[in-house]
Amino acid sequence: MAGFALMMALPQAGAAEPKAEQSLVLDELIVTTTGFGTPRATHTGNIAKIGEFEMEFIRPAQPAEALNRLPGVGIQQGSGAEHLTAIRSPVLTGGAGAGSFLYLEDGVPMRAAGFANVNALMEAMDEISGGVEVIRGPGGARYGSNAEHGLINFLSRPPAPDGDAELTLWGGPHDFYRTSGTASRTLRSGDSTTHGFRGSFAMLHDGGFRADSGLEQQKARLRYDYAAFDTRITATLTAVNTNQETAGFVRGVKAYKNPALYRGNPDPEAYRDAWAVRTAVRMERDIGENLMLVLTPYARSNAMDFLMHFLPGKPVEKNAHWSGGLLSSLVTTLDGGHRIIFGLDNEYTDGWLTEIQYNPTAGIAPNQSPQGVHYDYAVKALVLAPYVHSEWRLAPKTLFTAGLRFEYTRYDYQNYAPVGISGRFLRIPDRVDEFGDFTPKIGLLHEFNEGLTTYVNLARGTRAPQTTDLYRLQRLQVPGEAKSEELDSIEVGARGRISGVTYETNLFYMEKRNYYFRDAGGFNVTDGRTDHAGIEIELSAPLAFGFDIAAAGTYARHTYAFTNITPSEKIRDGDDVDTAPRTLGNLRLGYNFNEGAGRAELEWVHMGSYWMNAGNTVKYDGHDIFNLRLDYEVSENVVLFGKLTNIMNTRYADRADYSDMGMGEERYFPGADRGLYMGVTLRY
């Protein structure tokens, strides 16, 4: 895990950490497991962490640049802030892409479960970060819908004990400019009570390397920490605004290599505007010697308006929802090192969506996408989820974990468009849908010695259908036929340190049922099945003369486990799922110089080849990209940094796709040319 890879822990410039704390240690604390600090070495199952200082060193233009350093993670960047995610999965789109991954901020979902966003990382604030933790495969019993293929937990930066302040400015090609800053202060009273405050902001302007594209983002966060003898409170308020001029697919055989095409934009009118505001207050109260109550009320509001340039007729979608809830748990510690967490999560959401096509459809099958209202509906949702998570110390070096979650979901749908079929679109009458899902988890971990800790983990992940799965229907579909997806997973892993090499590796196998996706003809499939199997490895080690090396690699197969033959697409049992590279890799050679004041890193990013269509007839060849990063601490208050991306100026595609409709065509999001970025951080 490349958090597990503070990858040689980056003695990076400006990090005032002592050397001993910069080396990679297995007892680094993680919070995603139980909500409290838990040593990574005793986590039953995989978990990766990219720490605060590594995030500062990477300085990702978009979160994918950092997250793709982890094994099993392959996020494909689209235009601007757009992206599609893969975590132990193919790159998933639509409701599957939105609903199969859980995105958290300090353990609280950033969106309501049935109203997820396929571009969810655009709502994260990674510029001023306390780190990122990632679990691949189903999350634990503490996490419900969407923690199916994996979860990403963004940690806000806490106030510094003695206060701090910093301002960062950097720029690059195509009018790329980013400014971010943060400041904190901690106050102490005589009774050991502390009040900590932190304010952070980030602003981005990116002109885009393709025609008629660009991105503007503004982000801000306030955090307050309170600590007393028996009470701890953390409160956050985060706001994100995104305004994007979107560049669509370039089309044609190997179009991403064509000098006349790859910088162009066939959809100059495309755009995406979105904002999100969320707040949460985590309160911990010791109510007994071995008993603690944790309450986290939260609220959020989101809205988005964008042109669906990837669909016939290019309709405009507008959606919004507000939601609020309470995460509650009772934590008891028993003699012998055992712990039990009893929890109850509840959430209420009120959302709406419209899809309207303002112009006639040109080209293929205009009657399938008529001008006018396609969908106009509202959904009220209620989620109730009791759970139990337990940890049993069977022996000093053996830990058994078991958990069970039940999640009840109720959707109350109201339709405001004419009922019936219009082209390919089906608008259904008002209805109520309910789902009940159990997710059991068990795991066993044993520490043989410092060099070897092994674990086995069995888990089920589920997701109730997204509201778009249920109510944005196509003709020939039957209302209510979508079921909750289920994914059963087993993984066997080992971690440790041998002769200075820190490692983690695991084997996994997963089966998914009720896979809901849109086929190449644009119609929804409600009962797909897929299998997923692979091996992941992560290594890091110091070398001589200030050098160190770190690597993350994945070999996996994601295959269809059913057959579905249609005029537009042929899915066969055993074929690879489209956009599912078998190999992913990241290798980094680091060098610390001038007694740790400076750090340089050469990075190799590998994306294996993959099929662009479900019929396995058109393939993207994959790519290898090299990047260089450099930080240098000029003084205690000034850090200079830079990075050179795509050193070899390789022509590659961030995303390769194939449309089987009509005569069929290759479609690509071209990767950016070589780019030089430089900046400065001022610390006070």
C-alpha atoms as one frame of an Amber mdcrd trajectory, in Angstrom:
protein
   0.000   0.000   0.000   1.447   3.136  -0.993   0.250   4.840   2.040   1.806
   1.792   3.447   4.276   3.308   1.374   4.816   6.658   2.840   7.119   5.294
   0.310  10.230   5.825   2.176   8.237   8.357   3.934   9.385  11.184   1.904
  11.810  13.194   3.969  10.459  15.869   1.834  11.297  19.461   1.855   9.505
  21.479   4.418   8.490  18.491   6.513   9.802  19.257   9.934   9.529  15.612
  10.925  12.523  13.976  12.576  14.272  11.313  10.528  13.059   8.447  12.701
   9.465   9.384  12.009  10.004   9.652   8.295  10.823   5.979   7.794   8.013
   3.609   6.920   6.671   1.836  10.005   4.051  -0.888  10.270   2.611   0.605
  13.449   1.544   3.778  11.632  -1.943   4.595  12.857  -4.965   4.354  10.582
  -8.503   5.487  11.439 -10.712   3.981   8.728 -10.808   0.518  10.345 -12.778
   1.420  13.471 -12.807   5.222  13.570  -9.920   5.286  16.052  -6.173   5.052
  15.731  -5.282   1.440  14.908  -1.804   0.198  13.920  -1.758  -0.827  10.286
   0.094  -4.013  11.183  -2.971  -5.306  13.058  -5.575  -4.388  10.424  -7.329
  -7.574   9.324  -7.335  -7.055   5.575  -5.734  -4.605   3.201  -5.518  -0.898
   3.808  -3.356   1.753   2.150  -2.411   5.189   3.380  -0.900   8.158   1.618
   0.189  10.370   4.485   0.031  14.131   4.840   3.666  14.730   3.889   3.552
  12.399   0.897   0.441  14.207  -0.385   2.368  17.493  -0.062   5.271  16.044
  -2.007   3.095  14.645  -4.826   0.979  17.806  -5.105  -1.517  16.115  -7.432
  -3.190  18.268 -10.049  -6.148  15.913  -9.569  -6.553  13.224  -6.837  -5.984
  10.375  -9.330  -2.327  11.387  -9.625  -1.803  10.370  -5.997  -4.284   7.494
  -5.674  -2.923   5.642  -8.699   0.306   5.061  -6.736  -1.604   2.390  -4.793
  -1.981  -1.243  -5.881  -5.394  -2.225  -7.217  -6.360   1.390  -7.980  -6.697
   2.627 -11.572  -8.536   5.936 -11.838  -8.854   7.196 -15.412  -8.816  10.971
 -15.726 -11.249  12.541 -18.164 -11.598  16.194 -19.041 -10.847  18.634 -16.230
 -12.073  17.189 -12.941 -13.969  14.332 -14.604 -12.766  10.785 -13.996 -13.855
   7.167 -13.688 -12.744   4.902 -10.862 -11.485   1.333 -10.632 -10.626  -0.293
  -7.290 -10.251  -4.059  -7.623 -12.617  -3.677 -10.545 -12.874  -2.660 -14.164
 -13.279   1.058 -14.763 -16.998   1.418 -14.009 -19.401   3.949 -15.511 -22.907
   5.233 -14.844 -24.687   4.067 -11.699 -22.162   1.250 -11.267 -19.287   3.729
 -11.364 -21.039   6.014  -8.902 -22.399   3.391  -6.543 -19.624   0.806  -6.287
 -17.166   2.994  -4.356 -17.624   4.866  -1.105 -15.984   8.284  -0.772 -15.595
   9.598   2.765 -14.363  12.701   4.535 -13.181  11.859   8.050 -15.300   8.705
   7.967 -18.519  10.413   6.830 -19.821   9.707   3.289 -19.474  12.779   1.090
 -22.789  11.977  -0.644 -26.020  10.154   0.146 -25.823   6.474  -0.783 -28.434
   6.393  -3.576 -27.354   9.754  -5.025 -23.671   9.086  -5.678 -21.573  10.906
  -8.276 -19.422   9.051 -10.800 -17.034  12.030 -10.616 -17.036  12.030  -6.812
 -13.348  12.931  -6.396 -14.101  16.431  -7.685 -15.816  17.048  -4.333 -12.785
  16.036  -2.253 -10.396  18.585  -0.772  -7.043  16.875  -1.198  -4.945  20.057
  -1.532  -4.758  20.616   2.246  -4.921  17.102   3.576  -4.237  15.005   6.624
  -3.762  12.024   4.325  -5.885   9.518   2.425  -6.746   5.946   3.425  -7.997
   3.357   0.937  -9.541  -0.082   1.457  -9.740  -2.292  -1.619 -12.746  -4.587
  -1.800 -15.729  -4.482   0.589 -15.425  -2.179   3.576 -16.023  -3.332   7.149
 -19.360  -3.568   8.948 -19.130   0.138   9.817 -19.686   1.038   6.168 -22.785
   0.360   4.113 -23.952   0.939   0.551 -21.257   1.852  -1.975 -18.400   0.291
   0.050 -18.537  -2.611  -2.417 -15.401  -2.553  -4.569 -13.594  -0.187  -2.231
 -13.621   3.012  -0.217 -11.500   6.171  -0.097 -11.358   8.168   3.133  -9.963
  11.717   2.869  -8.670  12.959   6.217  -8.823  16.644   7.037  -5.672  18.193
   8.504  -5.971  18.787  12.256  -4.821  21.990  13.958  -1.118  21.977  14.823
  -0.304  21.850  18.559   1.718  25.075  18.327  -0.139  26.638  15.408   1.096
  26.976  11.845   0.463  28.795   8.583   1.460  28.182   4.977   0.735  29.518
   1.518   1.491  27.613  -1.700   1.512  28.993  -5.238   2.376  27.011  -8.342
   1.788  27.046 -12.049   2.315  25.114 -15.233   1.439  24.853 -18.917  -1.888
  25.821 -20.483  -2.542  28.564 -17.930  -2.483  26.208 -14.965  -2.399  28.099
 -11.656  -3.154  26.840  -8.166  -3.101  28.658  -4.848  -3.735  27.012  -1.506
  -3.250  28.007   2.075  -3.951  26.965   5.629  -3.496  28.319   9.125  -4.202
  26.922  12.561  -4.084  27.906  16.193  -4.472  25.873  19.377  -5.545  27.371
  22.704  -5.022  25.645  26.057  -6.601  26.243  29.402  -5.358  25.289  32.843
  -7.531  22.187  33.150  -5.859  20.547  30.104  -8.720  21.542  27.834  -7.682
  22.491  24.296  -9.457  24.287  21.472  -7.919  23.939  18.011  -8.898  25.895
  14.897  -7.832  25.445  11.278  -8.925  27.249   8.126  -7.885  26.094   4.649
  -8.580  27.109   1.062  -7.570  26.122  -2.472  -8.192  27.790  -5.833  -7.444
  26.322  -9.258  -7.448  27.741 -12.768  -6.573  25.361 -15.597  -6.919  26.496
 -19.200  -6.836  22.894 -20.444  -4.460  21.461 -23.052  -7.339  20.789 -25.464
  -9.400  23.347 -27.364 -12.360  24.991 -25.602 -11.624  23.265 -22.317 -10.762
  24.513 -18.872 -11.429  24.128 -15.174 -12.073  26.501 -12.294 -12.340  25.205
  -8.734 -12.642  26.854  -5.344 -12.511  24.894  -2.084 -12.578  25.859   1.575
 -12.686  24.077   4.917 -12.991  25.071   8.561 -12.093  22.603  11.300 -12.517
  22.856  15.055 -11.067  20.387  17.588 -11.979  20.260  21.264 -10.375  17.950
  23.811 -11.054  17.621  27.516 -10.558  14.874  30.087 -13.499  12.729  28.948
 -14.754  14.433  25.775 -13.365  14.958  22.290 -15.069  16.862  19.454 -14.062
  17.392  15.838 -16.232  19.626  13.638 -15.681  20.359   9.940 -17.376  22.520
   7.335 -16.295  21.985   3.706 -17.421  23.761   0.527 -16.388  22.950  -3.072
 -17.350  24.711  -6.319 -16.482  23.455  -9.821 -16.958  25.182 -13.184 -15.682
  23.207 -16.139 -15.604  23.642 -19.904 -15.544  19.999 -20.959 -13.608  18.404
 -23.802 -15.332  15.313 -25.203 -13.979  12.158 -26.788 -11.805  12.434 -29.870
 -12.980   9.825 -32.352 -11.205   7.633 -34.841  -8.602   4.882 -35.044  -5.802
   5.747 -32.578  -7.144   9.298 -32.523  -5.178  10.070 -29.345  -2.000   9.824
 -31.461  -3.256  11.975 -34.322  -1.706  15.484 -34.142  -4.714  16.875 -35.989
  -7.176  15.453 -33.447  -5.857  14.948 -29.934  -5.793  18.632 -28.990  -9.198
  19.216 -30.528 -12.608  19.155 -28.899 -15.603  17.854 -30.864 -17.931  19.051
 -28.086 -16.936  22.694 -27.488 -20.350  23.452 -25.981 -19.993  20.843 -23.210
 -19.778  22.017 -19.602 -20.145  20.828 -16.009 -21.018  23.111 -13.080 -21.298
  21.665  -9.582 -21.089  22.636  -5.949 -21.158  20.792  -2.641 -21.367  21.885
   0.993 -21.113  19.472   3.924 -20.618  19.621   7.654 -20.096  16.995  10.356
 -19.490  17.019  14.103 -17.874  13.931  15.673 -18.352  13.756  19.438 -16.652
  11.136  21.622 -17.618  10.848  25.285 -16.158   8.423  27.813 -19.144   7.210
  29.822 -17.335   4.523  31.770 -13.889   3.094  32.338 -14.173   0.902  29.233
 -17.177   2.416  27.516 -17.372   5.247  24.979 -20.252   6.828  23.078 -19.582
   8.292  19.630 -22.137  10.504  17.856 -21.603  12.134  14.455 -24.474  14.257
  13.159 -23.914  15.574   9.636 -25.618  17.505   6.850 -24.803  18.181   3.209
 -26.155  19.741   0.044 -25.103  19.160  -3.565 -26.148  20.395  -7.012 -24.902
  19.835 -10.556 -25.738  21.062 -14.067 -23.993  19.545 -17.094 -24.319  18.779
 -20.788 -24.442  15.034 -21.485 -22.228  15.336 -24.546 -21.614  11.580 -24.593
 -25.281  10.755 -25.395 -27.277  11.141 -28.629 -29.073  14.472 -28.607 -26.761
  15.864 -25.914 -29.417  16.496 -23.253 -28.819  18.665 -20.170 -29.012  17.024
 -16.761 -29.655  18.971 -13.583 -29.711  17.264 -10.209 -29.521  18.217  -6.564
 -30.099  16.756  -3.137 -29.803  17.676   0.485 -29.346  15.105   3.190 -28.629
  14.691   6.855 -28.065  11.897   9.275 -26.498  10.556  12.429 -23.722   7.990
  12.808 -23.821   6.562  16.324 -21.806   3.868  18.047 -21.133   2.474  21.488
 -17.594   1.167  21.972 -16.778  -1.233  24.759 -13.352  -2.635  25.621 -13.253
  -5.973  27.429 -10.551  -7.621  29.501  -8.078  -9.557  27.380  -7.828  -6.978
  24.578 -11.291  -7.588  23.094 -13.432  -4.772  21.677 -17.055  -4.563  20.489
 -18.666  -1.677  18.603 -22.469  -1.471  18.442 -23.651   1.063  15.899 -26.745
   2.574  14.315 -26.545   4.814  11.245 -29.514   6.698   9.840 -29.908   9.144
   6.984 -32.649  11.091   5.212 -32.283  12.528   1.694 -34.466  14.701  -0.531
 -33.306  14.917  -4.156 -34.471  15.609  -7.690 -33.284  15.172 -11.286 -34.256
  16.505 -14.702 -32.946  15.522 -18.126 -34.043  17.754 -20.992 -32.934  17.696
 -24.633 -33.148  21.160 -26.134 -32.221  20.346 -29.754 -33.231  17.623 -32.221
 -31.018  14.545 -32.367 -28.672  14.479 -35.340 -27.363  11.287 -36.932 -28.212
   7.838 -35.621 -31.799   6.967 -34.651 -33.145  10.471 -33.886 -36.457   8.980
 -32.755 -34.667   7.167 -29.933 -33.736  10.450 -28.256 -36.544  12.943 -28.938
 -36.351  16.631 -28.183 -37.962  17.651 -24.909 -38.184  16.295 -21.383 -36.649
  12.853 -20.914 -36.968  12.650 -17.123 -38.274  14.869 -14.334 -38.594  13.291
 -10.903 -37.911  13.640  -7.191 -36.894  10.998  -4.637 -37.038  11.010  -0.856
 -34.829   8.350   0.724 -34.485   6.854   4.194 -31.620   4.591   5.316 -31.471
   2.766   8.668 -28.481   0.533   9.422 -27.702  -1.214  12.722 -24.362  -3.020
  12.885 -21.891  -4.720  15.198 -18.117  -4.914  14.774 -16.027  -7.005  17.148
 -12.346  -7.793  17.699 -11.291 -10.830  19.736  -7.724 -11.382  20.926  -7.520
 -15.184  20.688  -3.838 -15.125  21.637  -1.236 -12.378  22.105  -0.394 -12.529
  18.393  -3.753 -13.669  16.993  -6.741 -11.411  16.300 -10.181 -12.512  15.108
 -12.654  -9.929  13.792 -16.336 -10.397  13.031 -19.052  -7.984  12.046 -22.558
  -7.824  10.652 -24.507  -4.921   9.186 -28.131  -4.762   8.124 -29.121  -1.855
   5.912 -32.726  -0.895   5.167 -33.258   1.537   2.270 -36.579   3.117   1.286
 -37.072   5.291  -1.811 -40.243   7.362  -2.290 -40.303   8.356  -5.985 -42.476
  11.073  -7.542 -42.657  11.557 -11.316 -43.362  14.968 -12.875 -43.019  14.008
 -16.563 -45.753  12.376 -18.689 -45.959   8.679 -17.836 -45.029   6.232 -20.581
 -42.463   5.734 -23.328 -40.848   8.586 -25.241 -38.221   7.288 -27.652 -35.947
   5.037 -25.629 -37.030   6.627 -22.338 -39.542   5.132 -19.917 -41.173   7.390
 -17.316 -42.998   5.425 -14.634 -45.732   6.425 -12.162 -45.050   7.301  -8.529
 -43.899   4.318  -6.454 -42.068   3.209  -3.319 -39.125   0.771  -3.387 -37.552
  -0.904  -0.364 -34.361  -2.921   0.057 -32.846  -4.853   2.945 -29.227  -6.018
   2.774 -27.011  -7.994   5.163 -23.221  -7.653   4.972 -21.301 -10.120   7.144
 -17.530  -9.813   7.625 -15.020 -12.124   9.325 -11.232 -12.027   9.436  -8.271
 -13.672  11.128  -4.808 -12.167  11.604  -1.694 -13.780  13.080   1.696 -12.168
  13.683   4.459 -14.757  13.352   7.270 -12.234  13.844   8.296  -8.746  12.712
   8.935 -10.099   9.232   5.608 -11.839   8.700   2.014 -11.095   9.614  -0.678
 -12.964   7.692  -4.407 -12.465   7.415  -7.470 -13.914   5.748 -10.581 -11.830
   5.262 -14.065 -12.835   4.058 -16.564 -10.094   3.382 -19.716  -9.228   1.523
 -20.302  -5.826  -0.031 -23.692  -4.621  -1.219 -25.249  -1.549  -2.695 -28.915
  -0.754  -2.991 -29.636   0.489  -6.531 -28.857   4.090  -7.268 -31.950   6.216
  -7.783 -30.897   6.588 -11.425 -30.816   2.767 -11.710 -34.439   2.594 -10.584
 -36.083   5.631 -12.142 -34.057   6.611 -15.203 -35.397   3.611 -17.100 -35.244
   2.571 -20.748 -38.059   1.081 -22.811 -38.394  -2.693 -22.481 -37.410  -2.462
 -18.810 -39.746  -3.467 -16.002 -40.044  -1.101 -13.009 -38.690  -2.639  -9.836
 -36.529  -5.276 -11.534 -33.248  -3.770 -10.304 -31.977  -5.575  -7.208 -29.258
  -4.780  -4.709 -25.834  -5.715  -6.024 -23.944  -8.255  -3.942 -20.209  -8.890
  -3.998 -18.634 -11.749  -2.028 -14.899 -11.458  -1.427 -12.068 -13.507   0.023
  -8.511 -12.247   0.373  -5.372 -13.768   1.845  -2.471 -11.466   2.589   0.879
 -11.015   4.257   2.816  -7.969   5.421   6.053  -7.326   7.231   9.671  -6.243
   6.936  12.550  -8.470   5.819  16.168  -7.243   5.498  15.015  -3.630   5.361
  12.324  -4.291   2.724   8.809  -3.438   3.862   6.142  -5.311   1.951   2.494
  -6.198   1.717   0.965  -8.638  -0.737  -2.417 -10.296  -1.074  -4.471 -12.573
  -3.273  -8.163 -11.863  -3.782 -11.185 -13.433  -5.434 -14.624 -11.805  -5.724
 -17.976 -12.708  -7.282 -20.577 -10.049  -8.049 -24.289 -10.605  -8.704 -27.038
  -8.286  -9.970 -24.451  -6.142 -11.761 -26.407  -3.204 -13.172 -24.894  -1.361
 -16.156 -25.666   0.253 -19.505 -24.771  -1.798 -22.589 -23.263  -0.539 -25.848
 -26.730   0.055 -27.292 -27.512   2.441 -24.426 -29.909   0.062 -22.672 -29.695
  -0.986 -19.034 -28.736  -4.542 -18.033 -30.055  -5.420 -14.574 -28.817  -8.944
 -13.883 -25.152  -9.108 -14.890 -22.544 -11.227 -13.121 -18.782 -10.723 -12.967
 -15.795 -12.470 -11.379 -12.646 -10.731 -10.129  -9.342 -12.346  -9.153  -5.820
 -11.032  -8.761  -2.655 -10.430  -6.817  -1.436  -7.101  -5.422   1.962  -6.228
  -4.015   3.613  -3.210  -2.484   7.269  -2.838  -1.572   9.550  -0.139  -0.239
  13.198  -0.202   0.799  16.088   2.160   1.546  19.105   1.981  -0.744  22.641
   3.297  -0.345  23.800   6.916  -0.643  20.405   8.471   0.170  18.401   6.543
  -2.419  15.202   4.582  -1.769  12.791   2.618  -3.912   9.071   1.898  -3.723
   6.730  -0.071  -5.949   3.086  -1.065  -6.235   1.877  -3.648  -8.727  -1.324
  -5.466  -9.638  -2.185  -8.404 -11.858  -5.929  -9.081 -12.028  -8.606 -10.488
 -14.298 -12.117  -9.086 -14.307 -14.410 -11.321 -16.363 -18.068 -11.612 -17.280
 -19.820 -14.547 -15.611 -22.896 -14.499 -17.859 -23.790 -14.265 -21.545 -25.840
 -11.448 -23.086 -26.014 -11.281 -26.898 -27.716  -8.237 -28.451 -27.500  -6.632
 -31.907 -25.176  -3.957 -30.524 -23.031  -6.000 -28.127 -21.894  -9.557 -27.505
 -21.064 -10.381 -23.889 -19.798 -13.924 -23.381 -19.159 -15.808 -20.163 -15.417
 -15.783 -19.440 -14.516 -12.751 -21.585 -12.722  -9.810 -20.005 -14.901  -6.930
 -18.872 -14.131  -3.904 -21.012 -11.741  -1.281 -19.627 -10.157  -3.787 -17.256
  -6.362  -3.771 -17.670  -4.760  -6.903 -16.271  -1.637  -5.083 -15.134  -1.154
  -1.838 -13.207   2.159  -0.651 -11.843   3.922   2.229 -10.170   7.673   2.331
  -9.449   9.462   5.210  -7.738  13.154   5.838  -7.215  13.756   8.515  -4.603
  16.868  10.434  -3.566  17.287  12.522  -0.407  20.106  15.035  -0.459  21.622
  17.891   1.494  20.877  16.192   4.818  17.197  15.765   3.956  16.577  19.343
   2.837  15.867  18.133  -0.675  14.171  15.172  -2.269  13.929  14.042  -5.886
  11.771  11.233  -7.213  11.565   9.533 -10.604   8.236   7.773 -11.147   7.219
   5.161 -13.707   3.439   4.735 -14.190   2.315   1.612 -16.053  -1.142   0.985
 -17.508  -1.575  -2.407 -19.177  -3.539  -3.043 -22.339  -7.298  -3.598 -22.116
 -10.307  -4.350 -24.272 -12.277  -1.261 -25.229 -15.547  -3.125 -25.775 -17.385
  -5.998 -24.118 -17.046  -8.139 -27.248 -13.240  -8.130 -26.780 -12.576  -7.111
 -30.391 -10.930  -3.675 -30.014  -7.946  -3.141 -27.706  -6.048  -0.205 -26.245
  -2.329  -1.004 -26.125  -1.677   0.500 -22.711   1.081   2.993 -21.889   4.079
   3.801 -19.712   4.586   7.331 -18.411   7.556   8.805 -16.519   7.382  11.755
 -14.107  10.023  13.639 -12.099   9.442  15.534  -8.846  11.764  17.738  -6.798
  11.366  19.545  -3.471  14.023  21.681  -1.821  13.831  23.436   1.543  15.645
  26.720   1.029  15.051  27.723   4.647  12.743  26.918   7.497  10.116  29.140
   5.884  10.607  28.641   2.136  10.236  25.479   0.034  10.733  25.401  -3.726
   9.279  22.540  -5.728   8.671  21.408  -9.257   7.633  18.427 -11.337   8.039
  17.372 -14.937   5.174  15.161 -16.065   5.232  12.802 -19.065   8.973  13.267
 -19.469   9.154  11.334 -22.746   6.182  13.286 -24.195   4.428   9.977 -24.844
   1.181  10.023 -26.776  -1.300   8.047 -24.696  -4.967   7.960 -23.711  -6.223
   8.627 -20.183  -9.321   6.711 -21.245 -10.036   4.532 -24.293 -13.591   3.554
 -25.206 -15.459   2.008 -28.127 -19.000   2.762 -29.233 -20.704  -0.210 -30.873
 -23.718   1.817 -32.010 -23.955   2.326 -35.756 -20.729   1.388 -37.563 -18.712
   1.542 -34.344 -15.923   3.962 -33.496 -12.917   4.300 -31.220 -13.172   7.132
 -28.697 -10.429   8.563 -26.497  -9.604  11.117 -23.846  -6.020  11.976 -24.852
  -3.373  12.275 -22.162  -1.577  15.596 -21.762   1.783  16.455 -23.347   4.976
  16.921 -21.349   4.393  19.554 -18.666   6.667  21.528 -16.334   5.151  22.785
 -13.063   6.959  24.984 -10.542   5.959  26.560  -7.269   6.813  27.795  -3.806
   5.484  27.167  -0.310   5.874  29.802   2.383   5.600  28.642   5.994   5.248
  30.755   9.105
